Amino acid sequence: MKDESKLDIDKVNLRTSLSVREVLKIPIFKGSKVIAGKMKLQNECKHITILETPEGIEWLEGGEFLLSTGYAFKDDKGALENVIYRASKQNVSAIAIKEKRYINYIPQRMIDQANEYGVPLIMLPYNFIYTKALTSFYNALMYKKNSYIYESQKMHDKLLRLILENKNVPDTVNALSKLTNFSIIIMDTISNVICKNIISGHKNVCKKIFEGNKLFHNIELFLNEPYVNEYGDYKIYMYKLSCKDDIIGYMYVISELLYKSLYTDVIENGKRILELKLEKEKNEPLNAVNLNKVITNIILNSKSLPDKFYLNIRNNYKWNNKKSFIGICIDIYTKSQKLIEQICSLIGRIFNGQGFFITEDANKIFIFFPMDGDVNLKDIVDKVCIFLNKYDKSVSASFSASKIYDNIKDIPKMYNECYITSLFNKEKETLYYDSLDTIKLLYTLKENMQTSEYCNKTLGSIKKYDSENKSELVKTLNTYFKFNMNKKVVSKELHIHPETLRYRLSKIEDLTGYSLHNSEGIFALQMGIKLYKMINYNNSSF
């Protein structure tokens, strides 16, 4: 990994130097042959120097393209064979020797060292003229500097227009990508794609990178940026996108190995523009969620809606070819409204402009979406779990899924099935309505008089006590079962002292006659809680 200062130096060198490859394209070098070190033709040459004294190599500062007739080494075979090694120690970029002027042949040891130490060894034509070479080199270098300044001005003018045009994040990414011919991918903090623009030739490498290389999903571990990695014939630059010291996302830039340093400046300036725009647009996913909540609640609370209403939804969401739909309930094991809001915003980013329905009930989030769309149930479960783990490892969720339906008119059925399934779900589990016959059996008893009588028998006394004393015994019992009877966790969740919890549980046993220390009592009270929530789910206070 390169450190930050080295990256800056490299960018300056690229502007004030010529690569060996570029030097050899200067007309005066026509007829030159690279006989060794071909893998390092990208070495940067800041100067061109004539070497005709044996000790002259040690006077060099690095980055030189050396010209020589070999006169200094014509009578010293040992010095000739070690000239490449000495040059590499001084960071010489390349050595070019006139053909058969003073040296009749190039020793094999010299060729081997050029390959080993990455110093291109070049044979110059016999009639090569040094003075013309020096003039041509510095003219080419001056032209490159002037071209850079001119092109840089044009690029930054275009960047300025990007700011003034007030484009959104996706449009800014598209503009930057077209400006540089780099592929650009913007992701949030849990590797969820916010927007992207992939150059046609980069599609395969992008697919491989984000499907199989875990390195690219651990960018938060990198100390410096950009982190640069080579992947085949491509370079991948990875940047953190930050605002007020908080990481708000990541930017991945893919280019061919040979690139203009100017473009890295453009990308880094574009990164700053994107950070400002991402911060400005951070509430847009939540705005989309809130709009979808309104539509969802209309569907759930209206007994009959015209077919035209659903037809418009299908057209607006581009669902005309969608054949199957599913619902999922995300039950968050906390009552933090801020966290619920952030997860809703996350859902908006996951769907990223694709249609979905969503609503909330206390700490439960219900989502309804096409099974045959780009987002599937596993995507949602995985990304919510990753988010919760980063947000607070002590907070977890369970996921409860409905049956699959072929019509969006069945959203109320999906809602009921998700809710009922959630009553029987456990922390950190994904449960499907179809997998529990008990749920289906109990759901048919929802309106049964005996079900109400059973609830009253098990919970009636503590409900009455709560009403008369403004206490929270029913809520305490529900929380006790919800967190698997872990008294430490339950106390923390209810914000009460462990002794207060012990007193409440003892009071529940006294009032109901059921013991929380044997399986029969636990089963009876658990069933009472679940049936009560099933019957009263629209009015349940816990």
N, C-alpha and C positions, 0 to 999 in steps of 0.2 A: 504494500500500500504506500502510495506517495504521500508525503506530508504536504500541508497546505502551502508552505513557502516554496517548496520545490515546484508545485503546480504553477504558481505565479511566475517563477523564473523560466519555466519551460515555455509559457505563453509569450514572454518577452523575447526569448531566443528565437521562436518561430517567426516573429515579426522582423528581427534584425539579423537574420542569417538565411543561408540557402542550404538546402539538403544536398548531399552528394549527388543524388539523382538529378536535382535541378542544375547543379554545376555542369554535369556531363551533357546536359541539353543545350548549353551555350555553344553557338556555332564553332568557336575556336577549338572546342574539345572534340569536334567530329573526327572519327577514326580512332578514338581512345577505346581501350578494351579493359574491362574489369576482369582480372584473373583470379581474384580471391576476395573474400569478405563480402560477397554479394548480398548477404542477408542484412547488412547494415547500411544500405544505401540511403536510409532515412537519417543518418548522422547529420547533425547540423553544423555548417561551416560559417563561422563568424568572420574569418580572415583567410586570405590565400597568401602563402609564404614560400619563398625559395630557400631550400636547404642545401648548402654545399660545404658545410663544415661539420666534422664528426661530433663536436660537442654542442652543436646548435639545437639539438632536440631538447636538451635540458633547460633551454632559455624560453621555451614556449609556454603559453598560459592556458592552452586548451581551445578546442574548437577550430583548429587550423586545417586547411587543405594544403598539404605540402607538395611542392614541385621540386624535382631533383633530377639531375643527369646521372647521379650515382658516383660523381667524382670523389666525394668525401670517403667512399667506402670501396673504391676500385681495387685498392691494394690490401684490404683488410677483410678477409672472408668472414671472420668471427663477428666483426662489427656489422657487416652487411646482414648476416643471419639474425642478429639481435635487434636490428633497427625497428622492427614492428613492435616488439615487446617494449622497448624504451618509449616508442611513440604512444603506445596504449596507456602507459603510466602517466603521460602528460595530457591524456584525453584528446589526442590528435584525431581529427575526423576522418581523414583519408591520406594516403600517400600515392603520388603519381610519379613514375620514373620514365625518363625518355628511353625509347627502345634502342638497344645496341649502340648507345653513345659511348659510355665508359664501362657498362656492365653487359657482357655478352648473353647472360642468361640469369633468370631469377631462381635462386636456390629453393629447393622444396621446403626447407625449414622455414623460409620466409613466407611462403604460401600457407603453410600449416598454421603459423602464428597469426596471419591475417584472418584466417577463418576462426581460430580459437578466440582471439581477443576482439573481434568485431571491428577491425580497421580495414576498410576496403583498399585493396592494392590494385592500382591502375597502371596500365602500360600506355604511355603517350607516343604519338607518331614521332618519327625521327626529325621531321621538319617543324615540330611544335615551337611556337614563339612565346617566350615568357612574358614579354612586355604587353603583348596583345591580350594574353590570358589574364594578367592582373587588371588591366583596364576593363576588359569585358566582365570580369567577376564583379567589380565594384559598380559598374553600370547596371548590371542585373540586380545587384543587391539594392541599389538606390531605386530602381524601378519597382521592386517588390515593396519597399517601404512606402513609396508614393501610392502604389496601388492599394495597399492596406489602408492608408489614411483615407483615400477616396471611397473605397468600399465600406469602410467603417462608418464614414459620415452618412452614406446612403442607408446603411442598416439602421443606424440610430435614428435617422429621420423616420424610417418606417416604424420603429419601436415607439417613437413619440406619437405617431398617428394612432397606434394601438391604444395608447392611454387616452388620447383626445376623443377617439371614436366611442369610448365607453362600452367596449364589447364585453360580453359575459365570459365566464371561464371557458366553456367549450369553444366559443368563437376565437378567443385569445390563443388557445392551444392550437387550433387549426391554422391561425395566422402565423404563429411561431414556427410550426412544423413546415409550412410552405416556404417560409422565409429562409430556413436553414436546410431544408430537405432532410431533417432528422425526424424520426418517429418519437412522439411524446406521449407519455401515459401519466395521468394524474390519479393517485390513489389516496384513499383516506387512511386513517391510522390502523385499520384492521384489514388492509389489502383489498378493499372494495373499490373497484374502478369508478371514479367520478366522471372522467371523460378521457378521450384518447384520440389521437390521429396517427394512424399507422401508414407509413409509406409502403406502396405496393410490394416493393422488393424485400421488405422487412417482416412480412407477415409470419413466415415460418420461424424466424429466430425469436420473435416476440412470443409466439405460442409456446415454444420450448422453454423460454426463460421463465414465464409465469406459471407454467404447468409443472416443471420439474426441478427448478433450482431454488432450494430453500434459502440460499444465501440472500436472495433478493427480497425476502420477507423479514429480514432481521436488520434492516437499515438503521434502526434506533441504536444498535450496538456500535455503529461506526463513530469514531472519535472526530474525524475530519470529513469535510465534503468539498467537492463531490467525491464520492467513492467511485473509482473507475475500475471496471473489470472487462477483460477481453473474453469474447465468446465467439470462437471461430474467426470469421473475417470481420467481426463487429466489435465496437466498443460500447459499453453500457455505462452511462453516467447516472449516479443516483444522488438526489438532493433531498434534504429535509425541507419541508415548507413550514415555516414558523410564523407565529404572530404573538407578540408580547411574551416571548420565551416559552410559549406552548406550541408543541408540534401539532399542526392541523392537517398534515398530509405529507405525501411524498411525490416527487417527480422523477420519472425514469426517462432518460433520453438515449435513443439508440442511433448509432451512426456507423458508417464504414470505418475501418481502421485509419484510412487516409482522410483527413479532414482539415478544414481551415481553422486556425486558432481564433480567427475573428468570430466564428460562429459560437465558440464557447463563451465569449463575452456577451453575445446576443442572448444566449440561453440564460446566463446568470442574471442579466438585466430583466429578461422575461420572467425569470423565477420571482424576482421582487414584485413585478406587476401582478403575477398570479397570486402571490401571498396576500396582497391588498384586496384583490377581487374575491378570493376565497373567504376572507374575513367578512367582506361586505355581503357576500351571498350565502353565508353559513346558515341563515334561517330559511332559505328557499325550500329545502326538503321538508321542513316542518310546516311551511305554508301549504305545500301540496298535501301533506298528511291531514292538516286541519280541514281542507276543502273536501277531501275524501271522507273524513269523519262525518261531515254534514250529510253527504249523500248516503252513507251507510246507515246513519241513524234514521233517515227518512224511510229507507227500505225496512229497517227493523221495527219501526213504530207505526207503519201504515199497513192496515189490513189488506188493502188492495190498491195497486197502482196500475195505470194503463200500460198496455203493451208497448206503446210508443216511448214511454219512459225508459224501459229496458233496451229498446231498439237504439235509442240515442246513446245510452251508455256503451253498448257494443260498438257503435260507430266511433264514438269519441275515444274509447280505449283500444280501438282496432282489434276487437275480440270476435269479429264475425266468423273467423275460422276456428275459434276455440271451442272444444267439445267437452272439456271436463274441468271442474272447479273443486277446490278444497278449502276448508277453513282450519285455522290453527289458533290456539289460545296460548299466549306466553304469560305464564304466571310468575311474576317477579316477587321474590321472597324479601320484600322490603316495602315500606310505604313512602319512599322518597319520591315526591312529585317531580323533582329535578331529574332523577334517574329515568323515570317513566318518559318524560319529555325527550330526553336524549336518545332513548331507545326508539321512540317514535320517529325522531329525526334520522336515526340509523336506518330504519325501515324505508324511509323515503329515499335514502341514498342507495340502498340495495336495489330497489325497483327502478330508480334513476329514470323517471319519465314514463315507465310502463304502468299500465293500469293496475289498481288494486283497491280493495275496500278495507277500512280499518275503523275500529272503535275501541273505547276503553270502558272498564268497569272496575273501579277501585284500583287494585294493583294488577289487574289482568288486561292484556292487550289482545284483541281479536283481529286477525287478518284473513281476508278472503281473496283468492287469486286463481288464475288459470293453472292447471297442472301441466299443460303443454306449452308454457311460456319459457322465457329465458331464466326466470328465477324459480327454483324448486324449494321444497320444504327443508331439505338438508342445508341449502345455502343459508336460509334464515336461522336455523338452529345453530349452525357452526359459527356464523358471524355474531350472533347475539352472545353466544358463550365466550367468544374471544373478547368481545367488547366488555362484558361483565368482568372477565378475569383481569383486564387492564384497568378497569374502573375501580373495582374493589373486590379482592379475592374472597372476601367473606360474604359477598352477595351472589346468589345463584338463582336459577329459574327452572321451571318445568315446562314442558311443551305438550299440548293435548290437541290431537287432530281429529277432524270430523270424517265422515264417509265422503266418498267422491260423488259429486252430482254433475249432471250435464246441463244445468240451467242456472243462471245467476238469480232467478226468482227464488231459488232454494236457500238463499243466504240465511234466512231466519232458522231453517232446520240446521244448517251448519253451525250457527251460533249456539243453539241449544245443545247440540252434540258435543261441541268443544267445551261448553261450560260443564256439562254433566261429567265428561271425561276428566276434566280438571279436578273434580271433587275426589276422584279416586287416584289421582296421580301423586307421585313422590318427587321430592327435590332432585333436580339434575336428570330427570328421566323424560323420555318422549313416549307418549302413550296414545294409541289409536282407539277410536270409538269401537271399531269393528273387533278389536282384540278382547273386549270385556263383555261377556254375555251378562254379567251381573248388572252392568249399567243399563242395558236394554230392559232387563227384567224390572229393575227399580223404576225406570222412567215410565213404564206403563202403569205403575202404581202411584204416579204423581198426584192424580186427582182422587185417589181412593181414600175413603173415610178412615179406614184402618191405619193408613200411613200417617194421617194427621194425629190420630189417637196415640200411635207409637211415639211420635215426636213429643206430644204433650206429656206422655208417661215418663219419658227419659229426661226431657229438658224443661218441662212445664214449671217445675218448682224453682229452678235457677233463673228462668226467664222472669218469673213473678218477683223473685228476690231482687233481680237487677232493676226491675221497674220501680219497686218500692224504695230501694236504697241507693239508686243511681250508681250501682256497681257494674262490674264488667266480668261477671263469672262466665257467661256464654262465650264472650270474646276470648277470655283466658283459656277455656277448654278447647276452643277451635285452634288457637295458636299452639297449645300444648301438643295436639295431635299433628298439626301442620309441620312442626319441627321435630317430629319423631320422639316426643316426650323427653327431649334434651333440656333439662331444667335451666342449665346455664344459658343456652341460646334463647330459650323462651323468655327468661328474665330480661335479657338484653333487648329482645325485640319489643317487649311490653314496657321497657324502661321502668322496671320495678325491682326492688330488692329481692334476692332469693327467698328470704323469710316471708315476704309478702306473697310470693308465688306459692310457697308451701301452705300458708294460711288459706289462700283461695282454693287450692286443690282439696284441702281438707274440708272446707265448707261445701264444695261441690259434692263430695262423697256423703256428707251428712244430709244434704238436702235431697239428693237423688236416691240414696240407698245403694248406689253402685260403687264398688271399690275400683280404684285406679291401680291396684296392686295385683289384680288377677285378670286372666284373659277374658272371662265372661263379662266382667264389669267394663273393661276397656272396649270390647266389641260392641256392647250395648250402647255405650255413650258415643263411640265413633259413628255407629250407624245412625244414631239420633241426630248428630251434627250433620252428616251427609244428607240425610233425608230432609232435614230442616232447610239446608241450603238449596237443595233441589226444588223444594216447594216454593221457597221464597227468594229465588235467586235475583229477581229484579229489585227486591227490597232489602236484601241482606246487607247488614252493616259490617260484616267482617269478611 
